[in-house]
Amino acid sequence: MIYKPVVGNPDSGIAPGTAFAAIPDNWECPICGATKKTFIPYQEIVLAYNWLRALCKS
């Protein structure tokens, strides 16, 4: 599941429009129970993937 700030996570008490950085540090994923600190922003994953793809083509 990808957190979408525009949607929030009402089931967890996170209002729509809440940036991921603004979610309390003690928040846990309602699906898997993972803590906030274990998540990596999606954009960072995409940038790392693109960097690795470019590196492998070299």
Short mmCIF file of the C-alpha atoms (twelve columns), coordinates in Angstrom:
data_MODEL
# 
_entry.id   MODEL 
# 
loop_
_atom_site.group_PDB 
_atom_site.id 
_atom_site.type_symbol 
_atom_site.label_atom_id 
_atom_site.label_alt_id 
_atom_site.label_comp_id 
_atom_site.label_asym_id 
_atom_site.label_seq_id 
_atom_site.Cartn_x 
_atom_site.Cartn_y 
_atom_site.Cartn_z 
_atom_site.pdbx_PDB_model_num 
ATOM 1  C CA . MET A 1  0.000  0.000  0.000   1 
ATOM 2  C CA . ILE A 2  1.220  3.492  -0.793  1 
ATOM 3  C CA . TYR A 3  0.303  6.373  1.513   1 
ATOM 4  C CA . LYS A 4  -1.403 9.155  -0.416  1 
ATOM 5  C CA . PRO A 5  -1.445 12.449 1.504   1 
ATOM 6  C CA . VAL A 6  -4.486 13.696 -0.384  1 
ATOM 7  C CA . VAL A 7  -6.458 10.685 0.916   1 
ATOM 8  C CA . GLY A 8  -4.795 10.308 4.318   1 
ATOM 9  C CA . ASN A 9  -5.705 7.230  6.350   1 
ATOM 10 C CA . PRO A 10 -9.003 7.935  8.105   1 
ATOM 11 C CA . ASP A 11 -9.117 4.396  9.577   1 
ATOM 12 C CA . SER A 12 -5.952 5.282  11.515  1 
ATOM 13 C CA . GLY A 13 -7.054 8.792  12.417  1 
ATOM 14 C CA . ILE A 14 -4.886 10.440 9.727   1 
ATOM 15 C CA . ALA A 15 -6.928 13.169 8.024   1 
ATOM 16 C CA . PRO A 16 -6.854 13.753 4.258   1 
ATOM 17 C CA . GLY A 17 -4.194 16.309 3.344   1 
ATOM 18 C CA . THR A 18 -1.755 15.117 6.028   1 
ATOM 19 C CA . ALA A 19 1.836  14.936 4.764   1 
ATOM 20 C CA . PHE A 20 3.685  11.746 5.707   1 
ATOM 21 C CA . ALA A 21 6.211  13.820 7.669   1 
ATOM 22 C CA . ALA A 22 3.333  15.130 9.816   1 
ATOM 23 C CA . ILE A 23 2.131  11.658 10.843  1 
ATOM 24 C CA . PRO A 24 3.019  10.981 14.495  1 
ATOM 25 C CA . ASP A 25 6.241  8.991  14.998  1 
ATOM 26 C CA . ASN A 26 4.345  6.357  16.997  1 
ATOM 27 C CA . TRP A 27 1.990  5.613  14.067  1 
ATOM 28 C CA . GLU A 28 1.747  1.987  12.951  1 
ATOM 29 C CA . CYS A 29 0.489  0.644  9.633   1 
ATOM 30 C CA . PRO A 30 -3.059 -0.652 10.146  1 
ATOM 31 C CA . ILE A 31 -2.392 -3.512 7.732   1 
ATOM 32 C CA . CYS A 32 1.002  -4.903 8.771   1 
ATOM 33 C CA . GLY A 33 1.790  -3.135 12.059  1 
ATOM 34 C CA . ALA A 34 5.064  -1.661 10.758  1 
ATOM 35 C CA . THR A 35 6.137  1.582  12.405  1 
ATOM 36 C CA . LYS A 36 6.538  4.872  10.558  1 
ATOM 37 C CA . LYS A 37 10.352 4.738  10.755  1 
ATOM 38 C CA . THR A 38 10.422 1.523  8.676   1 
ATOM 39 C CA . PHE A 39 8.818  3.214  5.675   1 
ATOM 40 C CA . ILE A 40 10.759 4.830  2.825   1 
ATOM 41 C CA . PRO A 41 9.139  7.613  0.794   1 
ATOM 42 C CA . TYR A 42 8.025  6.285  -2.601  1 
ATOM 43 C CA . GLN A 43 9.931  9.003  -4.463  1 
ATOM 44 C CA . GLU A 44 13.228 7.839  -2.910  1 
ATOM 45 C CA . ILE A 45 12.580 4.274  -4.092  1 
ATOM 46 C CA . VAL A 46 11.876 5.443  -7.651  1 
ATOM 47 C CA . LEU A 47 15.030 7.599  -7.713  1 
ATOM 48 C CA . ALA A 48 17.164 4.697  -6.430  1 
ATOM 49 C CA . TYR A 49 15.655 2.333  -8.994  1 
ATOM 50 C CA . ASN A 50 16.326 4.751  -11.852 1 
ATOM 51 C CA . TRP A 51 19.894 5.303  -10.624 1 
ATOM 52 C CA . LEU A 52 20.546 1.562  -10.528 1 
ATOM 53 C CA . ARG A 53 19.040 1.070  -13.985 1 
ATOM 54 C CA . ALA A 54 21.289 3.808  -15.391 1 
ATOM 55 C CA . LEU A 55 24.309 2.325  -13.637 1 
ATOM 56 C CA . CYS A 56 23.658 -1.144 -15.079 1 
ATOM 57 C CA . LYS A 57 23.403 0.265  -18.604 1 
ATOM 58 C CA . SER A 58 26.860 1.844  -18.299 1 
# 
